[in-house]
Amino acid sequence: MFKWLFGKKASREIIINAEPLETRVVLVEKGKVEEFQVEHTTDERIVGSIYKGRIQNLEHDLQAAFVDIGLRKNAFLHYWDMFLDISSMDEDEILSRIDRRSLPRQRRITPQEVERLFPPGSEIVVQVVKGMIGTKGPRVTAVLSIPGRYLVLMPGSLLRGISKKIEDEAERKRLRKILDTIHISKDCGIIVRTAATNARKRDIIEEAHRLQQKWDELKRKIAETPAPACIYQEPDVIERVIRDWLTGDVDRIVVDSKEVYERLKQITSTMGARGKVKIQLYDGDLPIFEHYKIEQQLENVFSNKIMLESGGYIVIEETEALTTVDVNSGRYKGEGSQEDAILQINLEAAEEIARQLRLRNIGGLLVIDFIDMRSRKSQNTVYRAFKEALKRDRAKTNVLPISSLGLMEMTRQRSDESIESSSHMPCPYCRGRSTVKSPLQISVELQRRLTTILRKSKKSDEKKALQAVVHPAVLERLKREDEQYLLDIEAKYNAQLTFKSDPNRHIECFSILDPATGEILYSNEEK
């Protein structure tokens, strides 16, 4: 039996918790979670997958086509994300065309070209770049890419390049020489990924051949498979993590599943012996995330309030339109001037906000309200620190300097639902509003509805009897604070009011009925 005796703590490691319904993966640096991915085994992974679809309709006003790819909602395809299939062209035809990705969006393709090249009913091969979020269907592109560990193969492109994140000129020169020796189809471009830094030439070339073989297989499948159909399925979280996270500075991978452990050894077998020794099977008494004190850190991912070490805190609120982040001083007790104290809190918050965006996978528009700083120098310091912290983010980001209102605006690439959206559902009690009406407000509405019913009833010398069924909290309010108002209603309309509590009733819901017949005169239960 494997014993949990690994010696000193690793500084950078990947921890995998594999369970029957859910797989969670974290990247830990010096005990702190820096990356987090979760995937449910019942979910279908569509982001990154390639489909053979059929154009359903063209919307020139939106500059987009809607494509049936076999999912419950049609995919959204911008005109500027379309391009011609050049796989069947000869070399002269390929070289005579301009790579559309180097042109401004509005010049890439016109509505007239779309009508001619992609009329409704025609087939097109697309790749999902953004999954279904809320009521929106997936967004797709015809600019395909097949990622590997060191390279990205780009069918239909002439582009050959090296990731801009590789800044060392000597390494870029070495990789450029390797790139020049790679022979692939003329209809494919290729990009060298950051993970290729210091990678062996043989490993890079071998991966290029594997990617080429995969594309050749996909081309055959495209030709033989009727639309709509999935042509290429993006791998699950285990393979994606090895492909995207396992760099030379990762000390080890620790997994708590024997099955996944064997699978990881097989996946990394193409990476050389060095990759194999990094994989270790956890067999401790505590759950793996408890052992590494990861579970407590992940609880913050589902909390809107995150405490900072200095005593300050940030509050993150996700809405449909945007995400707001508020920075507060809290119980900060630092030394020095007030301006210095505010600057230190904001700098710490900037680092943590960048980390939380990665962990929560928050995308779209974000507005950050840092603590007000009078000095433009301090504002610029926080802005630069935040941009530096965002360099670790794999998603594309665009950040604007702090405005005159003290707000920082930014966008972050959204490819899938956030962690909160994918793992939570709207509260069935508050119906996603995060608040419910107070007993005071319900009392006001109840009195208004009682008055309306009594006014509409025919005038009679006999007392009109009504019974209201309410939540216990509302009844308590009626007894303690609103009794006189109810007595006034009885006197004014010659009525007899009785009240009954129902603990199973939603606090906002109440019913008014005729106690003699049981007829319901009003109910807002449908809310």
C-alpha positions, 0 to 999 in steps of 0.5 A: 500500500502506498504511504503518504510520505513525500518529504518537504512540501512542493512549491507548485503542484497540481492536485486532482480530486476525482469523484463519481459525479465531479472532478476538481483540479487545482493548481497550488503555489506554496499552499495557495490555490491559484487556478481552479477547474471543476467538471461534472461527469454528466456535463457535455463539454462543447467549448473547443469542440468542432462541429459540422453544421448547417446554416439556418438563417442569415441576419445581416442586421446582426452581421451574423449567421445562426448555425444548427450544430445539433444542440438545443439552440442554434449557434451564433456565428459572426460574419467576420468569423467566417472564412473559406475552406482552403483545404482543397485548393492548390498552392498557387490558390492558397498563396494568392489569398490574403489571410482574413485574420490580418484584416479589419473585421469589417473587411473580412467578409461582406453580406453579399459574400455571405449570401453567395458563399454560405446561403441558408441550408449550406454546410459549414465547419465551426468550432465553439468558442463560447458555451451556452450561457443562460438563454443564449446559444453557443458562439462559434467560429469557422477559424479552427484551432487544434491545441496540443501541449506545445503547439496549436494547429490552425487549419485553413491558415497560413500563419506560423508564429510564437506566443508573445508570452515567450519573451526571451529572445534566445529562446524565441530564436531557438523555437523559430529554427524548430518551427522552420523544420516542421513540415505540415500540410500547406492548408495549416498554420501553426503557433508555438505555445508558451509551454514549449519554452525549453522543450526538446526539439524532438518532442515539439516535432513529434507533437506537430506530426500527431496534430497533423494526423488528428486533422487528417482524421478530422477531414475524413470525418468531415467528408463522411459525416452528415450535418449536424454532427460533432466532429471533434470533442474537446477532451475532459478536464484531466487531459486539458489540465495536463495540456495547459497546466503541466509546465516545467515548474510544476513539481508534481501531480497528486491524484486520489483516484487509482483509475485517473492515476493510471490514465495520467501516466498514459497521457504523460508517456509521450512527454518523456520519463520526466513527466511520469515521475511527477505523478503521485497517488494520494492514499491518506486518511483525510480527503485530498483537499482536506489534507492540503487545506484546499477545501477551505480556500475553495469555500471563498470561491462561492462567497461574495465576501473575501477577507484580505490578510491586512483586514480589508475585504472585497465584495464580488457581485455577479449580475447578468449585465456585469460583475461589480467588485467593491474594495473596503478597508474593513479592520485594517490597522496599518502604520503610516499616513491614510493615503499609504494605508489605502494604497496598501489595501488597494494593492493587496486587493488588486492581487486578490481580485485577479486571482478570484477572477481566475478561480471563479472564471468570471467573464464579460464586463467588470467594474471595480470600485477601489478605495478612493485615492486622491493621488494620481500617482497612487491610482497609476500604481494600483493600475499597473499592479493590477495589470501585472497580476492579470498577466497570469490569466490565460483569458484575454483581458482589457483594463482601463485606468481608474476613472475620475469617478474612482472606478476601474473598468475591464473586460475578461474573455468569457468562454463558459459559465462562471463557477457560480453559474455552473454550480448554483441555481437561482434561489427558489425562495427569493427567485434569484433576487437575493432579497424578499419583501419585508413583513412590513411591505407584505402588511401594506399590500395585504391591507391594500388588497383587503380594502379593494375587495371590501370596496367592490363588495355590495353595500349591506347592513351585514358585516362582510367576513374575510379571512387572510392566510399569511406567513407566520412572520407576517402574522406576527407583524399584524399582531404586534404593530398593525392591529390598529390599522386593521381595526380601522379597516373593519370599522370603515367597511363594516367588516370582520377580519380574521387571520390564519398563519401557514408556515409552509407559505412563502413569506411574500404570498397571502390569500384572502377568502370567504370563511363561510364558503371557502371561496378564494377571493384573492391569492398571489401564490402564483408568484 
